[in-house]
C-alpha cells in the first residue's frame, strides 16, 4: 500500500485540502468537466462482552438491553459498512477565468444495512452537497460538507488507521451512518453540516479556514433557540510528505424558556471546544494524534441531541479527550499494520446528584446515570490489491459511569459507592473497493 495513495484517497474523500477529488472523468462540454468518485464496502462486525450495567443509560455503542442475556453477557453480529459508508459522488467544475473556478459537488453516502428488522433497508444521506468558488484569493464553499471542529483529528485517524477499516462501530444494534474509528474515544466526529466556509490560499504551507454553520438546538436540554450561527475555524501548517499540524475550534450560543413553577424561565448555554494535533510521515512510519477540551461535547460529536453533553436544565457538562495512532507500511507486500488508542472523559454538571447524601434521616442514595469515561484500544491489518482494500481489525471499548450510591448489603444504614463499567470487544473483517 503506497502511503501517498492512501493519503490522496482520504483527502479526496473528506476534503482536508481544496483539491480536485475526481478519480474518473465522465466527460467535458463547453468548458465543464464532469467526474465521479466513490467506494463500496462491506464488513462483518462481531461484538462480545458485557451488557449495560443495571440502572445505567444506553449511550452510543453500549448496546441496548435486549442485546445481552440474563447473565449480562453481550454477543451481537452485524453486516455493515466501514468507517466511511459506501459513497457515490459526482463533481462538475469549470474554470471561468484566471481568477475564478466554480465547482458543484453532490455525493450520496449509503448504508447496506439499517435496523435489525428484516427487510429494513439502509439509509441514503446526501452528506456532500455544495458549491464552491475558488481563485487566487482562496475559496468560498456554501452547502453541506465536513465541519471544522474535530476535522483535523478525524482525518488523522482516517489516514493513519481506519480509512479502509471500521474501528468502533458507533452502535451495536443500528448499523447506519458508517462507523466511528476512534470517535467517542478521544476523536471528535465533526459531521457533515450546512454552512458557508472560507479558506485562505496557502501561505508557505499555512492555511486558515473559517465557517458559519447552521446552529444546533438541544431539545432534551430545553435549549430550543439558537440566535446566531455556529462559528468554527481551523488553522493548519503543512510540510508536504513530512508533517501537518493543526488547531480547530467551535463556539455556539443557545437559549430556551422552559416552564418552571407554572412560569417561563429564560435559560442560556454556550457550547465550545478546542482541538490540536499533528500527523507525521517518516519513511514507512506514520503517526499522529489529537486532543481536545470544551463543554457541550458528547463522546461521539458536539451539541448532540441527548442529555450527555448537557443536563436536563440546559447546563453544559465539560469534557476532554485525546487519541494517538501509528502505522507501519510494507510497500513490497502492499501491507499496513496500524494501531492506537484514546480516551474520552465527561464531568458531571452542578445539577447532577452526588451518589450519597448524608441527611438527618440517614443516607440518601442516587444514581447520576452519567457516562464518565470511554477508553478504546484498536489494532488492524490492511492489504491492498489494486482498487481493493482488505481489512481485519480488533477494537476494545470500555465504558465507565459516574459513581452510583447503593446500600451496603450487610448494613442498610451505611452507603457504598460503585462505578458501573461495561467492556465490549469487536472483531471486524471486510473489504472496500475504491474508484
C-alpha positions in Angstrom: 0.0 0.0 0.0 1.6 3.3 -1.1 1.3 5.9 1.6 0.8 8.8 -0.8 -2.0 6.9 -2.5 -3.7 6.3 0.9 -3.4 10.0 1.8 -4.7 11.1 -1.6 -7.8 8.9 -1.3 -8.6 10.1 2.2 -8.1 13.8 1.3 -10.1 13.3 -1.8 -13.0 11.6 0.1 -13.0 14.0 3.1 -11.8 17.4 1.7 -8.9 18.3 4.0 -7.5 20.4 1.2 -9.1 22.3 -1.7 -8.1 20.0 -4.4 -9.8 18.0 -7.2 -11.4 14.9 -5.9 -12.4 13.2 -9.1 -10.9 9.8 -10.0 -12.8 9.1 -13.2 -13.6 11.8 -15.8 -17.0 11.2 -17.4 -17.0 13.9 -20.0 -16.4 17.6 -21.0 -18.6 20.1 -22.7 -18.5 23.9 -23.1 -15.7 24.1 -20.6 -17.4 22.0 -17.9 -15.8 18.8 -16.7 -17.9 16.1 -15.0 -16.3 13.3 -13.0 -17.1 10.6 -10.4 -15.5 9.0 -7.4 -16.6 6.7 -4.7 -16.4 3.4 -2.9 -18.4 0.3 -2.0 -17.6 -1.7 1.2 -18.9 -4.4 3.4 -17.8 -5.6 6.8 -18.9 -8.2 9.3 -18.6 -6.9 12.9 -18.9 -9.3 15.8 -19.3 -7.9 19.3 -18.9 -9.7 22.6 -18.5 -8.6 26.2 -20.8 -7.3 29.0 -24.1 -5.6 28.7 -25.1 -2.2 30.1 -24.8 -2.1 33.9 -28.0 -2.3 35.7 -29.7 1.1 36.1 -27.4 2.8 33.6 -28.4 4.7 30.4 -27.8 3.4 26.9 -25.1 5.5 25.2 -23.7 5.2 21.7 -22.0 1.8 21.3 -23.0 0.3 24.6 -25.8 -1.8 23.1 -29.4 -1.7 24.1 -30.9 -4.0 26.8 -32.0 -6.9 24.5 -28.5 -7.5 23.1 -27.4 -9.3 26.3 -28.7 -12.4 28.2 -29.8 -12.9 31.7 -26.2 -13.2 32.8 -25.5 -9.8 31.3 -23.3 -11.3 28.6 -23.4 -9.4 25.3 -23.0 -11.1 21.9 -24.0 -9.5 18.6 -23.2 -9.6 14.9 -23.9 -7.1 12.2 -23.2 -6.9 8.5 -22.5 -3.2 7.9 -20.4 -0.5 6.1 -17.0 0.6 7.3 -15.5 3.8 8.7 -16.8 5.5 5.6 -20.0 4.2 4.2 -20.5 3.4 0.5 -20.2 6.6 -1.5 -21.2 7.7 -5.0 -20.0 11.2 -5.8 -20.2 13.5 -8.8 -18.3 16.7 -9.3 -18.7 19.3 -12.0 -16.4 22.2 -12.4 -15.4 25.0 -14.8 -12.5 27.5 -15.0 -14.3 30.7 -15.8 -11.2 32.9 -15.9 -7.8 33.1 -14.2 -9.4 34.4 -11.1 -12.5 32.2 -10.7 -13.2 28.5 -10.8 -16.6 27.1 -9.9 -17.3 23.6 -8.6 -20.5 21.8 -7.7 -20.4 18.6 -5.7 -23.1 16.0 -4.8 -22.3 12.7 -3.1 -24.6 10.1 -1.6 -23.4 8.2 1.4 -25.2 4.9 1.6 -25.6 2.1 4.1 -26.0 -1.6 3.2 -28.0 -2.2 6.4 -30.2 -0.4 8.9 -32.1 -1.7 11.9 -32.4 -5.4 13.0 -35.8 -5.8 11.5 -35.7 -8.0 8.4 -36.2 -6.1 5.1 -35.4 -2.7 6.6 -33.1 -1.0 4.1 -30.1 1.1 4.9 -30.4 4.9 4.6 -29.1 7.2 1.9 -27.7 10.5 3.1 -26.6 13.4 0.7 -23.8 14.4 3.1 -21.8 16.3 0.5 -24.0 18.9 -1.4 -22.3 22.2 -2.0 -21.0 24.8 -4.5 -17.5 26.3 -4.3 -15.8 29.4 -5.7 -12.0 29.4 -6.0 -9.4 31.8 -7.0 -6.0 33.4 -6.0 -7.9 34.9 -3.1 -8.8 31.5 -1.6 -12.1 29.6 -1.8 -15.7 30.0 -0.6 -17.9 27.0 -0.1 -21.6 27.0 0.5 -23.6 23.9 1.3 -23.2 20.7 3.3 -19.7 19.4 3.9 -17.4 18.2 6.7 -17.5 20.8 9.5 -14.2 22.1 11.1 -14.1 21.3 14.8 -12.6 17.9 15.1 -11.8 17.7 11.4 -8.1 17.6 11.7 -8.3 14.8 14.3 -10.8 12.5 12.5 -8.7 12.8 9.3 -5.5 11.8 11.2 -7.4 8.7 12.4 -8.6 8.0 8.8 -5.2 8.5 7.1 -3.1 6.6 9.6 -5.5 3.8 10.7 -9.2 3.4 9.9 -9.9 4.8 6.4 -10.2 1.3 4.9 -11.4 -0.4 8.1 -14.1 0.2 10.6 -12.8 0.6 14.2 -15.5 1.3 16.7 -18.9 0.5 15.1 -20.7 3.5 16.8 -23.8 1.5 17.6 -24.3 -2.2 18.1 -28.0 -2.5 17.3 -28.1 0.0 14.5 -25.7 0.0 11.5 -26.5 3.3 9.9 -24.1 6.2 9.1 -20.8 4.3 8.6 -18.6 3.6 11.6 -16.6 5.6 14.1 -13.0 4.7 14.0 -11.7 6.3 17.3 -14.6 8.8 17.5 -16.1 8.5 21.1 -12.6 7.6 22.3 -10.8 10.9 22.1 -11.5 11.8 18.5 -14.5 14.1 17.7 -16.6 13.5 14.6 -17.4 16.9 13.0 -20.4 15.6 11.0 -21.4 17.0 7.6 -23.1 20.3 8.3 -24.6 23.1 6.2 -22.7 26.3 6.2 -20.5 28.9 4.5 -16.8 28.2 4.7 -13.9 30.4 3.6 -10.3 29.1 3.2 -7.3 31.3 2.6 -4.8 30.5 -0.1 -1.8 28.5 1.2 0.9 30.9 2.5 4.1 28.9 2.7 2.1 25.8 3.9 -0.2 27.8 6.3 -4.0 27.8 5.8 -6.8 29.3 7.8 -10.4 28.1 7.3 -13.4 29.8 9.0 -17.0 28.9 8.8 -20.5 30.0 9.8 -22.7 26.8 10.2 -26.4 26.1 10.8 -26.7 26.2 14.6 -27.9 23.2 16.6 -30.8 23.0 19.1 -30.7 20.6 22.0 -34.3 19.8 22.8 -33.6 17.3 25.6 -31.8 20.1 27.4 -34.6 22.5 26.7 -32.3 24.7 24.6 -34.6 25.3 21.7 -33.3 28.6 20.3 -30.0 29.4 18.6 -29.9 33.2 17.8 -26.5 33.1 15.9 -24.7 30.8 13.5 -22.2 28.3 15.0 -18.7 29.6 14.4 -15.9 27.2 13.6 -12.4 27.6 12.5 -9.2 25.6 11.7 -5.6 26.6 11.2 -3.1 24.3 9.7 0.6 24.2 8.6 1.9 21.5 6.2 5.3 20.4 5.1 4.5 18.1 2.2 5.2 14.4 2.7 6.5 15.1 6.2 4.3 16.8 8.8 1.0 18.5 9.3 -0.1 20.4 12.5 -3.5 21.9 13.1 -5.8 23.5 15.6 -9.5 24.0 15.4 -12.5 25.1 17.5 -16.2 25.9 17.7 -18.5 28.3 19.6 -22.3 28.4 19.7 -24.8 30.2 21.9 -28.2 28.5 22.7 -31.3 29.7 24.6 -34.5 28.3 25.9 -37.6 29.2 28.0 -38.7 26.1 29.9 -41.7 26.2 32.3 -40.8 26.2 36.0 -43.3 26.6 38.7 -46.0 27.5 36.2 -44.0 30.3 34.7 -41.5 30.5 31.8 -37.8 30.9 32.8 -35.2 32.0 30.3 -32.0 29.9 30.2 -28.9 30.1 28.1 -25.8 28.0 27.4 -22.7 28.2 25.4 -21.0 25.2 23.7 -17.4 25.5 22.8 -14.4 23.3 22.0 -10.8 23.4 21.0 -8.6 20.7 19.4 -5.0 20.5 18.4 -3.0 17.7 16.8 -0.5 16.5 14.2 0.3 13.9 11.6 3.9 12.8 10.8 5.3 10.6 8.0 8.9 9.3 8.1 9.7 6.6 5.7 7.4 3.6 6.2 6.1 5.0 9.5 3.1 7.2 10.0 2.0 8.6 13.4 -0.4 11.2 14.6 -2.9 12.2 17.2 -5.1 15.0 18.6 -6.5 16.2 21.9 -9.5 18.4 22.8 -11.3 20.1 25.6 -14.6 22.0 25.9 -18.2 21.9 27.0 -21.3 20.6 25.3 -19.3 17.9 23.7 -20.6 14.3 23.8 -18.4 11.2 23.2 -19.2 11.0 19.5 -19.8 14.6 18.5 -20.7 18.0 19.9 -24.0 19.7 20.6 -25.6 16.3 20.4 -29.4 15.8 20.9 -29.1 13.9 24.2 -28.6 14.7 27.8 -25.0 13.6 27.7 -23.3 16.9 26.9 -26.0 18.9 28.8 -28.0 18.2 31.8 -31.8 18.4 31.8 -31.7 22.1 32.8 -29.5 23.1 29.9 -26.2 23.3 31.8 -23.3 22.1 29.7 -21.0 19.4 31.0 -17.3 19.8 30.5 -15.3 17.1 28.6 -11.9 16.4 27.3 -10.1 13.6 25.4 -7.3 12.6 23.1 -6.0 9.8 20.9 -2.9 8.6 19.2 -2.4 6.3 16.2 0.6 4.8 14.4 1.2 2.6 11.3 4.0 0.8 9.6 3.7 0.2 5.9 5.5 -2.6 3.9 5.2 -1.3 0.3 6.6 -4.6 -1.2 3.7 -6.5 0.3 1.1 -3.8 -0.1 0.5 -4.2 3.7 -0.1 -1.8 6.5 -0.2 -2.6 10.2 -1.8 0.1 12.4 -2.9 0.6 15.9 -3.8 3.2 18.5 -6.0 4.2 21.4 -7.8 7.0 23.0 -9.8 8.3 26.0 -12.8 10.5 26.5 -13.8 11.9 29.9 -17.0 13.7 30.9 -17.6 15.7 34.1 -20.9 15.9 36.0 -22.8 19.2 36.0 -23.6 21.1 39.2 -27.2 19.7 38.9 -26.1 16.1 38.9 -26.6 14.4 42.3 -23.8 13.0 44.4 -24.0 9.2 44.9 -24.5 9.5 48.7 -26.0 12.4 50.6 -26.0 12.4 54.4 -29.2 13.7 56.0 -30.6 13.7 59.5 -32.9 10.8 58.4 -29.9 8.8 57.2 -28.0 8.5 53.9 -29.8 9.1 50.6 -28.6 7.2 47.6 -28.7 8.3 44.0 -27.6 7.1 40.6 -26.5 10.0 38.3 -26.7 7.8 35.2 -24.0 9.8 33.6 -21.2 8.4 31.4 -17.8 9.2 33.0 -15.1 7.8 30.7 -14.6 5.8 27.5 -11.3 4.0 26.8 -10.6 2.4 23.4 -7.8 0.3 22.0 -7.6 -0.5 18.3 -5.4 -2.6 16.0 -5.7 -3.7 12.4 -4.0 -5.2 9.3 -4.8 -3.8 5.9 -3.9 -5.2 2.5 -4.3 -3.6 -0.9 -4.6 -5.2 -4.4 -5.4 -2.6 -7.0 -8.6 -0.9 -6.0 -9.5 -3.5 -3.4 -8.6 -2.9 0.3 -9.0 -5.8 2.7 -9.1 -5.3 6.5 -9.0 -7.3 9.7 -9.4 -5.4 13.0 -9.8 -5.7 16.7 -11.3 -3.0 18.9 -11.8 -3.0 22.7 -14.2 -0.4 24.2 -14.6 0.1 27.9 -17.2 2.5 29.4 -17.2 3.8 33.0 -20.2 5.6 34.5 -20.1 8.1 37.3 -20.4 6.6 40.8 -23.8 5.4 42.0 -24.7 5.1 45.6 -26.2 1.9 47.0 -27.0 0.4 50.4 -24.4 -1.8 51.9 -26.0 -5.3 51.8 -24.6 -6.1 55.2 -25.7 -2.8 56.9 -28.6 -0.8 55.2 -27.7 2.2 57.3 -24.3 2.5 55.5 -23.9 3.5 51.9 -21.2 2.4 49.5 -20.2 3.8 46.1 -19.7 1.8 42.9 -18.5 2.8 39.5 -20.5 0.8 36.9 -18.5 -0.4 34.0 -19.0 -2.2 30.7 -16.5 -3.7 28.3 -17.2 -4.8 24.7 -14.8 -6.3 22.2 -15.2 -6.1 18.4 -13.7 -8.1 15.6 -14.2 -6.5 12.2 -13.4 -8.0 8.8 -14.3 -6.8 5.3 -13.2 -5.1 2.1 -13.5 -1.8 0.2 -13.5 -1.1 -3.5 -12.4 2.4 -4.3 -12.6 4.3 -7.6 
